[in-house]
Amino acid sequence: MSPTPVITVDGPSGSGKGTICRRVATALGYHLLDSGALYRLTGLAGSRAGLDPADEAGHAALALRMGLGFGVDAKGEERVLLDGEEVTDRIRTEQAGNLASIVARYPAVRAALLERQRAFAQPPGLVADGRDMGTVVFPEAPLKIFLTASAEERARRRYNQLKDKGLSVSLADLSREIAERDHRDASRTLAPLVAAADAISLDSTGVTPEEIVARVLALARGRF
């Protein structure tokens, strides 16, 4: 494991991990790992290659060789590249999220992405956003957060996020998809979505991102 300071933030879809991790990383000047994006990119790469979602070996091979690019634009907004093509919006769709949840069940895919994820741990530090960051990828991280929110709150957040992007969505459909994804992620045999034994659980239901960020930064100051 890298001696670089690592903060892991795990939790279900819609709990606010992305927003919290970006703000904490910016405040500390740390690097950011969005592990969910890696699985979404793997699922997208497989879809573009015409792979059956059940093709574990094919997706694992893509996970090893796909070209990744992460950055921000002039407005500070996230930009994600797959083999040189910008796919920022495409990987944030519900379809991409569901594909990610499927391929994330495959041991070969997880093994292929493990070292790619750990390579993000570079000085001065890393904030790692995902579902198994504290349990599998960085089990020795000195600060582990498990971020939760009610299912209703998470569906509402996702609904507003997609509506803001001009997409036509159904709150009922989103609630069902989130429930299905939660079940897949929590019940898979390999690296299920669970809090690490030494993780600190924070509930973001009805709490502002600023309050959660302040809490995480206070915890970080006590560890690093």
URJOPE-V896412 format. One record per residue. N is the residue number from 0. RES is the residue in one letter. PHI is phi as a letter, one per 40 degrees, with the letter a starting at -180 (* if undefined). Layout:
n = [N	N]
res = [RES	RES]
phi = [PHI	PHI]
This chain:
n = [0	1	2	3	4	5	6	7	8	9	10	11	12	13	14	15	16	17	18	19	20	21	22	23	24	25	26	27	28	29	30	31	32	33	34	35	36	37	38	39	40	41	42	43	44	45	46	47	48	49	50	51	52	53	54	55	56	57	58	59	60	61	62	63	64	65	66	67	68	69	70	71	72	73	74	75	76	77	78	79	80	81	82	83	84	85	86	87	88	89	90	91	92	93	94	95	96	97	98	99	100	101	102	103	104	105	106	107	108	109	110	111	112	113	114	115	116	117	118	119	120	121	122	123	124	125	126	127	128	129	130	131	132	133	134	135	136	137	138	139	140	141	142	143	144	145	146	147	148	149	150	151	152	153	154	155	156	157	158	159	160	161	162	163	164	165	166	167	168	169	170	171	172	173	174	175	176	177	178	179	180	181	182	183	184	185	186	187	188	189	190	191	192	193	194	195	196	197	198	199	200	201	202	203	204	205	206	207	208	209	210	211	212	213	214	215	216	217	218	219	220	221	222	223]
res = [M	S	P	T	P	V	I	T	V	D	G	P	S	G	S	G	K	G	T	I	C	R	R	V	A	T	A	L	G	Y	H	L	L	D	S	G	A	L	Y	R	L	T	G	L	A	G	S	R	A	G	L	D	P	A	D	E	A	G	H	A	A	L	A	L	R	M	G	L	G	F	G	V	D	A	K	G	E	E	R	V	L	L	D	G	E	E	V	T	D	R	I	R	T	E	Q	A	G	N	L	A	S	I	V	A	R	Y	P	A	V	R	A	A	L	L	E	R	Q	R	A	F	A	Q	P	P	G	L	V	A	D	G	R	D	M	G	T	V	V	F	P	E	A	P	L	K	I	F	L	T	A	S	A	E	E	R	A	R	R	R	Y	N	Q	L	K	D	K	G	L	S	V	S	L	A	D	L	S	R	E	I	A	E	R	D	H	R	D	A	S	R	T	L	A	P	L	V	A	A	A	D	A	I	S	L	D	S	T	G	V	T	P	E	E	I	V	A	R	V	L	A	L	A	R	G	R	F]
phi = [*	c	c	c	d	b	b	b	b	b	i	c	d	g	c	h	d	d	c	c	c	c	c	c	c	c	c	c	g	c	c	b	b	c	c	c	c	c	c	c	c	c	c	c	c	c	c	c	c	g	c	c	d	c	c	c	c	c	c	c	c	c	d	c	b	c	c	b	a	b	a	b	c	c	c	g	c	c	b	b	b	b	f	g	b	c	b	d	c	c	c	c	c	c	c	c	c	c	c	c	c	c	c	c	c	c	d	c	c	c	c	c	c	d	c	c	c	c	c	c	c	b	d	c	i	b	b	b	b	a	b	b	c	c	c	b	c	b	c	c	d	c	b	b	b	b	c	b	a	c	d	c	c	c	c	c	c	c	d	c	c	c	c	c	c	g	c	c	b	b	c	c	c	c	c	c	c	c	c	c	c	d	c	c	c	c	b	c	c	c	f	c	c	a	c	c	d	b	c	c	c	b	b	c	c	g	b	c	d	c	c	c	d	c	c	c	c	c	c	c	c	c	b	b]
